Amino acid sequence: MLIVGERSGQEAGVQIQYLGFQPKPRGRDYLYLVIDAKAGKREFTFTISNQAFAERRVPYQDAADLCYQKLQKALGLESVERPLPLHATLSDQELDEYREKHRPVKRRSW
């Protein structure tokens, strides 16, 4: 188990642990454990489709970081009235936004 980070700007004692990934017929499931002093322990799963990898929407080596960033952001917006779902599938739009931000297309200079 790897502790990836604590949420900044939030209550102390919130940790996100990356538990690894599992290949599935539809894609890869990335697993995270969130340990929160108030909410206790919760496991979250993020799925990235095989098609997204095949279309190079996101490289394999970036997938865990992308899911971590999505989870970290979502936890910051979570409320009692709107708890996070324990499973989410990343959309093509989220994958494209991540790729554009972290792996911009290099332009050739002539």
PyMOL commands that set and color helices and strands:
alter all, ss='L'
color gray80, all
select helices_A, chain A and resi 50-54+60-77+92-102
alter helices_A, ss='H'
color red, helices_A
select strands_A, chain A and resi 2-6+15-23+27-36+40-49+87-89
alter strands_A, ss='S'
color yellow, strands_A
deselect
rebuild
show_as cartoon
